[in-house]
Amino acid sequence: MTQADAAVRRALEDVVAPLIAADGGELYLVGLKGNSLSLHLTGRFSACPGNTLVLRHFVEPAVRAAQPGLEVKLTSGRLIPDGAERLV
């Protein structure tokens, strides 16, 4: 794991996941490789129309502070992608 990957993971675990959990959701790390990050939301965030706002106002600023230019893909729903890791 690179330093940038570790910084992104810390931002997700320390900032983003607790905010998501406080609102009744769960955050899963699907993949982090190079300049690409894939996340999945469940719980109250399953198919929530506000997920775009969550992405733009919470997720992207937090992870891009750790790794500028990171491309973030966010999915949601009850079905958790294979290999995804729940962030607490």
N, C-alpha and C positions, 0 to 999 in steps of 0.2 A: 504494500500500500504506500503510495506516494504521500509526501507532506500535504499536498493540496487535497488529496482524497481524505486524509485524516482530518483536515480542517473542515471539509464539507460534512463529514460524518459527525464531528463534534457540534457543528451548527445545527444539524438535524436533530441530534439527540438532546442537546442542551436548550435549544430555543424552539424549534418548530414542533417536534413531537409533543412536548408538554402543552403547548398552546392548542394543538389539535385535540389532545386528550381532555383538556379542560372544557372543551365544547362537545364532548361525547363521541369523539372520533378516534380512529387508530391510523397510524402512519406506517407504511411498509416501504422498505428500500428494496426495489426490484433489481436495480443495477446501477453501478457507478464505474464508468470506464472512460478514461481520457477526458474529453470535454462534454460528456453526456451523462445525465442523471435521470433515472426513471424511478418514479414514486407511485404508490397506490394508496388511496384513502378508502377506509371502510367505516362502519358505525354510522353515526349521524351524517357523515359526509357521503354515504353511498348515493350516487346519482343526484347529489345536491346541486341546484343551479348556481349556487354561490361559490362553487369550487374554483372558478376562474378568478374570482376576487381573492380567494385564499392563496392561489398560486402567485398572482401578481403582487399582492401586498404583504405577504408573509414569507412564503417559501423562497421565491426568487431573490428578494433582497438579502435574506439570511445566507443562502448558499453562495450567492455571487459576491458577498463580502469576503467569503472564504476563498472563492475561486472565480475571479472575474471572467465573464464570457461563457460561463457554464450554460449549456442548453438543458432545460428541464422539461421532462415529459411527465404529466400527471394524469393518472387514470383513477377511476373510482368504481365502486360496486361491491356487492357481497362476495363475489368470487375473487379470491386472492391469487395472483399469478404464481405459477410454480417457481420455487426457489426464492420467493420474496421473504425478507427478514423483517419482523415487527420491531420497530424502534420504540423504546420506552423512555 
